[in-house]
Amino acid sequence: MKLNEVPTPAYVVDEAALEKNLKILKEVRNQAGCRILLAQKAFSMFAEYPRIAGYLDGCTASGLYEARLGWEEMGKENHVFCPAYRPEDIEEIASITDHVIFNSITQLKRYAGIVRKVHKERGIMHGIGLRINPECSTQDHAIYDPCAPGSRLGVTLDAFMRAVKEDETLPEYIDGFHFHTLCEQNSDALARTLKAVEEKFGVYLQSDRIHWLNMGGGHHITRADYDRDLLVNLVKHMKEMYQVEVYLEPGEAIALNAGYLVTEVMDIVENHGVQILILDASAACHMPDVLEMPYRPPLKDAGLPEEKKYRYRLSSCTCLAGDVIGDYSFDREIRIGDRLCFEDMAIYSMVKNNTFNGMPLPSIYGMDADGECILVRKFGYEDFKMRLS
Ligand SMILES: *Cc1c(COP(=O)(O)O)cnc(C)c1O
């Protein structure tokens, strides 16, 4: 089945594009001498994990469920960071992960002993990390800035120094540091962040006890204008200066521009001269980041509102008046039954979708290098019902 025949709505992952990204990431990995993990929260379509495993070192998780998924389906290095772990989960987490990263001194002290014990039984060394907060904001989007004042994410230098003063054995618990402060950024933002990390935590990084530094995600490595040489140099610098293994855990960069959401025009209505397309895909249900980020997804064969002759507002079947994907223009008049294809729909889409208003979940397809689309998963009424009672 070709892309233009796939029943709508459907996410179609472009495996050739995914592979192109993975090749770039592997090259960076080899040049820099670092390890790269898939941040599963961005893209968890595990049917593609064997392909990803061919290029990357493993994956990272936001908690027990993603950690299990990585353990079951990727089977390589498995890391986890969570702001707070549950006591009933921590042993299982330790039994399926290589690195467990804590967000606070309290969490670290509460669980380091058990993680150390379980890891030791499994022959895993240096598996305990602490997320630090370098307090270096490199972007203006407050909801994506873990460095903003009042952030819960990561231990500030001040808090770290107070904790060390209180308990001098504290550094013995910590094998590595983690920071995650970037979002869709270039390597110049990483350079600024590393400067802050070195200034603030350099003395601790220098310790022989620290074996690794995880630089989180948000590195838009596979974007055309990304400065990969700078990234490689920054990683090399940190490795040499502090004798640490370096990890990167991008999500977006792995499946950037590697998927579509294919949809059909179900109706066209008019209000105040605005032509509105009712689609079988929804921003609120199937691409929530369009409303949350917010952003305007690229649409195949369409332009900015004023660019082409025929202008439409793209919307959906939900009750939410604001469930609008955006205004687009086309060279041709759009008719009921036409298909539209949103681009860059592999990341933060399937992992975030929902069935609000009882909207059906889009099917998931993989498209191979010959353009052949193969159904991976189809959803139905039961998938809606089963979460509700
Ligand atoms: C979100 C997140 C990532 C991945 O971020 P991308 O922007 O998708 O690259 C990696 N690590 C942590 C801790 C995160 O919260």
The ligand as a MOL file (V3000), in Angstrom:
LIG
                    3D

  0  0  0     0  0            999 V3000
M  V30 BEGIN CTAB
M  V30 COUNTS 15 15 0 0 0
M  V30 BEGIN ATOM
M  V30 1 C 12.5940 15.4360 27.1380 0
M  V30 2 C 13.8550 14.8520 27.6120 0
M  V30 3 C 14.7810 14.3410 26.6880 0
M  V30 4 C 14.5690 14.3950 25.1920 0
M  V30 5 O 14.3680 15.6900 24.7540 0
M  V30 6 P 14.2020 16.0480 23.1930 0
M  V30 7 O 13.8560 17.5060 23.2350 0
M  V30 8 O 13.0990 15.2360 22.6470 0
M  V30 9 O 15.5020 15.7860 22.5450 0
M  V30 10 C 15.9260 13.7780 27.2040 0
M  V30 11 N 16.1750 13.7360 28.5360 0
M  V30 12 C 15.2970 14.2150 29.4470 0
M  V30 13 C 15.6030 14.1140 30.8980 0
M  V30 14 C 14.1140 14.7880 29.0200 0
M  V30 15 O 13.2460 15.2800 29.9210 0
M  V30 END ATOM
M  V30 BEGIN BOND
M  V30 1 1 1 2
M  V30 2 1 2 3
M  V30 3 2 2 14
M  V30 4 1 3 4
M  V30 5 2 3 10
M  V30 6 1 4 5
M  V30 7 1 5 6
M  V30 8 2 6 7
M  V30 9 1 6 8
M  V30 10 1 6 9
M  V30 11 1 10 11
M  V30 12 2 11 12
M  V30 13 1 12 13
M  V30 14 1 12 14
M  V30 15 1 14 15
M  V30 END BOND
M  V30 END CTAB
M  END
